[in-house]
Amino acid sequence: MLASLLASLASGETVVALRRARRAAIVYLLVGLFAACGLGFLIGALYIWFAARYGSLEAAILFGLGFIVLALLVLLVDRLTAQSRARKAAERRKSDLTAIGVAAAMAALPGLLRSRVGLGATVVPALAVIAYAIYRENRAPEADPPSEQDLP
């Protein structure tokens, strides 16, 4: 991976990719700006139509209430999705920490396996984990506590 990164740096692919990304960012910024202007004019036209039909005060109140309702809807959706985002972030952190731990163990393993002490330090915990897994699989299930129906 490092070799391909260095090769792309040397060949100039990175500069080309950065230019493409900068050009795309500018294009999307302009598209967003023009779309926001168009949306603003459409809202203005809708306001003028409502003002001509119902009166200026009524149109202003209606638009104000409409935007407040939109703001509350956005807030509600954010609150409803916050728990799911937090759970996904926690899962991602756990996965990242597991990957870091596995990588550190794999990096330390060759050095530990070279000596007798290191071999014992890796084999004994592995056997303990296997023994615990066997114990958990073969133990009797826990009895359920009595429910209110079972009591006299």
C-alpha positions in Angstrom: 0.0 0.0 0.0 2.8 2.4 0.9 4.5 1.5 -2.4 1.4 2.4 -4.4 1.1 5.7 -2.5 4.7 6.6 -3.2 4.3 5.6 -6.9 1.2 7.8 -7.3 3.0 10.7 -5.7 6.0 10.2 -8.0 3.9 9.8 -11.1 1.8 13.0 -10.5 -1.5 11.2 -10.0 -2.0 12.8 -6.7 -1.7 16.3 -8.1 -4.2 15.4 -10.8 -6.6 13.9 -8.2 -6.3 17.0 -6.0 -7.1 19.3 -9.0 -10.2 17.2 -9.8 -11.3 17.3 -6.2 -10.8 21.1 -6.0 -12.7 21.6 -9.3 -15.5 19.3 -8.1 -15.7 21.3 -4.8 -16.0 24.6 -6.7 -18.7 23.2 -9.0 -20.7 21.8 -6.1 -20.4 25.1 -4.2 -21.7 27.1 -7.2 -24.5 24.6 -7.8 -25.5 24.9 -4.1 -25.4 28.7 -4.2 -27.5 28.9 -7.4 -30.0 26.3 -6.0 -30.3 28.4 -2.8 -30.9 31.5 -4.8 -33.5 29.8 -6.9 -35.2 28.4 -3.8 -35.2 31.9 -2.2 -36.9 33.4 -5.3 -39.5 30.6 -5.3 -40.3 31.3 -1.7 -40.5 35.0 -2.4 -42.9 34.3 -5.3 -45.0 32.1 -3.2 -45.1 34.8 -0.5 -46.2 37.4 -3.1 -48.9 35.0 -4.4 -50.2 34.4 -0.8 -50.0 38.1 0.0 -52.1 38.9 -3.1 -54.6 36.2 -2.3 -54.9 36.4 1.5 -53.2 39.7 2.5 -49.7 40.7 3.6 -50.2 40.1 7.3 -51.8 36.7 6.9 -49.1 35.6 4.4 -46.3 36.7 6.8 -47.9 34.8 9.7 -48.4 31.7 7.6 -44.8 31.8 6.3 -43.5 32.4 9.9 -45.5 29.5 11.2 -44.5 27.3 8.3 -40.8 27.9 8.9 -41.1 27.3 12.6 -42.8 24.0 11.9 -40.0 23.0 9.5 -37.4 23.9 12.2 -39.2 21.8 14.8 -39.5 18.9 12.3 -35.7 19.0 11.7 -35.1 19.1 15.5 -37.4 16.2 16.0 -35.7 14.1 13.3 -32.3 14.9 14.8 -33.4 13.9 18.3 -34.9 10.6 17.0 -31.7 9.7 15.1 -29.2 10.8 17.7 -29.4 7.5 19.6 -28.8 5.4 16.5 -25.8 7.6 15.6 -24.4 7.3 19.1 -24.8 3.5 18.9 -23.1 3.3 15.5 -20.2 5.5 16.8 -19.7 3.3 19.8 -19.7 0.2 17.6 -17.2 1.8 15.3 -14.9 2.8 18.2 -15.1 -0.8 19.6 -14.3 -2.2 16.2 -11.3 0.2 15.8 -10.0 -0.6 19.2 -10.3 -4.4 18.5 -8.4 -3.9 15.2 -5.7 -1.9 17.0 -5.4 -4.6 19.7 -5.2 -7.4 17.2 -2.6 -5.5 15.2 -0.5 -4.9 18.3 -0.7 -8.5 19.3 0.3 -9.7 15.9 3.2 -7.3 15.9 4.4 -8.5 19.4 3.8 -12.2 18.7 7.0 -13.0 16.7 9.1 -11.5 19.5 7.3 -13.4 22.2 7.5 -16.7 20.4 11.3 -16.6 20.0 11.9 -17.1 23.8 10.6 -19.8 26.2 9.2 -17.2 28.6 7.4 -15.5 25.7 6.0 -18.8 24.5 4.6 -19.5 27.9 3.2 -16.0 28.1 1.2 -16.6 24.9 0.2 -20.3 25.3 -1.0 -20.2 28.9 -3.6 -17.3 28.3 -4.8 -19.0 25.1 -5.4 -22.3 27.0 -7.2 -20.4 29.7 -9.5 -18.8 27.2 -10.2 -22.2 25.6 -10.9 -23.7 29.0 -13.3 -20.9 30.0 -15.2 -21.4 26.6 -15.5 -25.1 27.3 -16.7 -24.4 30.9 -19.4 -21.9 29.7 -20.6 -24.3 27.0 -21.0 -27.2 29.5 -22.3 -25.5 32.6 -25.9 -26.0 33.7 -28.3 -23.2 32.8 -29.2 -20.9 35.6 -32.6 -21.5 37.3 -35.2 -18.8 36.7 -36.3 -17.0 39.9 -39.8 -17.9 41.0 -42.5 -15.7 39.5 -45.5 -14.3 41.4 -47.7 -17.1 40.0 -45.4 -19.7 41.6 -45.6 -18.2 45.1 -48.4 -19.5 47.4 
